[in-house]
Amino acid sequence: MKTSNFHNGSSDGRTTKTVSGARRRTVLVSVLESLRLHLPGFTHRSVQVDVMNWRSKGESLFGRLLKSSGRAPPATSRLQDLISE
């Protein structure tokens, strides 16, 4: 596995040590920023509630947004691919 230091943009000096770790971090930050835009009140608790609803109902906020847009879902989950690496 190729190793590299990717600065995470934070002021605490932490780095992501692997390419796959940097990729996962990028996806996580992107998801949280999207949740911030779409949840009425973006708090730790509101994110937890949304994730719990997703797990119990089987449909995420992003799935609902996709459905309301009329677009077809992707054939495979890019997020699942990143988590599995």
PAMI-529370 format. One record per residue (C-alpha): residue number from 1; x, y, z; chain; residue in one letter. Coordinates in pm, 1 decimal, m for minus. Layout:
! PAMI-529370
(NUM; (X; Y; Z); "A"; "A");
...
//
This chain:
! PAMI-529370
(1; (0.0; 0.0; 0.0); "A"; "M");
(2; (133.6; 339.3; m96.8); "A"; "K");
(3; (183.1; 572.7; 198.1); "A"; "T");
(4; (178.6; 944.5; 186.3); "A"; "S");
(5; (100.8; 1230.6; 418.9); "A"; "N");
(6; (m214.2; 1419.1; 327.3); "A"; "F");
(7; (m278.6; 1716.3; 548.6); "A"; "H");
(8; (m643.0; 1710.9; 653.1); "A"; "N");
(9; (m684.8; 2086.6; 646.5); "A"; "G");
(10; (m730.3; 2113.2; 1021.1); "A"; "S");
(11; (m509.1; 2319.1; 1245.2); "A"; "S");
(12; (m432.1; 2031.3; 1481.1); "A"; "D");
(13; (m152.7; 1895.5; 1260.2); "A"; "G");
(14; (m299.7; 1547.4; 1213.3); "A"; "R");
(15; (m241.7; 1379.6; 879.4); "A"; "T");
(16; (m396.7; 1086.7; 700.7); "A"; "T");
(17; (m118.9; 834.9; 642.2); "A"; "K");
(18; (m257.8; 631.2; 350.3); "A"; "T");
(19; (m426.8; 707.4; 21.3); "A"; "V");
(20; (m731.0; 498.0; 118.7); "A"; "S");
(21; (m746.8; 674.9; 455.9); "A"; "G");
(22; (m736.0; 1012.4; 283.5); "A"; "A");
(23; (m1011.2; 899.3; 48.2); "A"; "R");
(24; (m1233.1; 783.4; 336.9); "A"; "R");
(25; (m1174.3; 1109.3; 522.2); "A"; "R");
(26; (m1266.1; 1309.1; 210.9); "A"; "T");
(27; (m1590.2; 1113.3; 171.9); "A"; "V");
(28; (m1675.3; 1154.0; 539.5); "A"; "L");
(29; (m1619.6; 1529.4; 530.2); "A"; "V");
(30; (m1824.8; 1554.3; 210.2); "A"; "S");
(31; (m2113.4; 1358.7; 363.4); "A"; "V");
(32; (m2110.1; 1571.8; 678.3); "A"; "L");
(33; (m2106.8; 1893.0; 473.7); "A"; "E");
(34; (m2402.0; 1764.4; 268.3); "A"; "S");
(35; (m2590.3; 1674.8; 586.2); "A"; "L");
(36; (m2518.9; 2022.9; 718.5); "A"; "R");
(37; (m2688.5; 2167.0; 409.8); "A"; "L");
(38; (m2993.9; 1938.9; 424.7); "A"; "H");
(39; (m3071.9; 1888.8; 792.1); "A"; "L");
(40; (m3286.5; 2161.6; 951.5); "A"; "P");
(41; (m3053.6; 2183.3; 1251.3); "A"; "G");
(42; (m2705.2; 2041.4; 1203.8); "A"; "F");
(43; (m2602.1; 1900.8; 1538.9); "A"; "T");
(44; (m2435.5; 1580.6; 1651.0); "A"; "H");
(45; (m2776.7; 1460.8; 1767.1); "A"; "R");
(46; (m2952.2; 1543.6; 1436.7); "A"; "S");
(47; (m2687.3; 1346.7; 1245.8); "A"; "V");
(48; (m2730.8; 1053.5; 1486.3); "A"; "Q");
(49; (m3109.3; 1061.9; 1440.4); "A"; "V");
(50; (m3073.4; 1069.7; 1062.7); "A"; "D");
(51; (m2832.1; 773.7; 1066.3); "A"; "V");
(52; (m3062.4; 577.4; 1300.1); "A"; "M");
(53; (m3358.5; 649.4; 1069.9); "A"; "N");
(54; (m3150.5; 538.5; 772.2); "A"; "W");
(55; (m3063.0; 210.7; 944.6); "A"; "R");
(56; (m3417.7; 136.9; 1060.5); "A"; "S");
(57; (m3599.5; 246.6; 741.9); "A"; "K");
(58; (m3334.5; 145.4; 491.7); "A"; "G");
(59; (m3340.8; 482.9; 316.8); "A"; "E");
(60; (m3096.4; 765.8; 379.1); "A"; "S");
(61; (m3151.3; 1137.6; 348.9); "A"; "L");
(62; (m2950.4; 1117.5; 27.3); "A"; "F");
(63; (m3172.9; 834.7; m100.1); "A"; "G");
(64; (m3479.7; 1048.2; m35.9); "A"; "R");
(65; (m3318.4; 1344.7; m213.8); "A"; "L");
(66; (m3225.9; 1123.1; m508.7); "A"; "L");
(67; (m3577.9; 980.2; m527.2); "A"; "K");
(68; (m3734.2; 1326.7; m518.0); "A"; "S");
(69; (m3503.7; 1436.4; m803.6); "A"; "S");
(70; (m3634.8; 1157.6; m1028.2); "A"; "G");
(71; (m3284.1; 1027.3; m1101.9); "A"; "R");
(72; (m3190.2; 660.7; m1090.7); "A"; "A");
(73; (m2961.4; 545.5; m809.4); "A"; "P");
(74; (m2607.7; 435.3; m898.5); "A"; "P");
(75; (m2559.2; 67.1; m980.1); "A"; "A");
(76; (m2303.4; 28.0; m700.7); "A"; "T");
(77; (m2233.0; 213.8; m378.9); "A"; "S");
(78; (m1910.8; 411.9; m401.7); "A"; "R");
(79; (m1921.7; 463.2; m26.6); "A"; "L");
(80; (m1939.4; 87.8; 33.2); "A"; "Q");
(81; (m1638.3; 43.9; m194.9); "A"; "D");
(82; (m1440.3; 296.1; 10.7); "A"; "L");
(83; (m1540.3; 142.0; 342.4); "A"; "I");
(84; (m1441.2; m207.1; 222.6); "A"; "S");
(85; (m1089.0; m108.2; 116.0); "A"; "E");
//
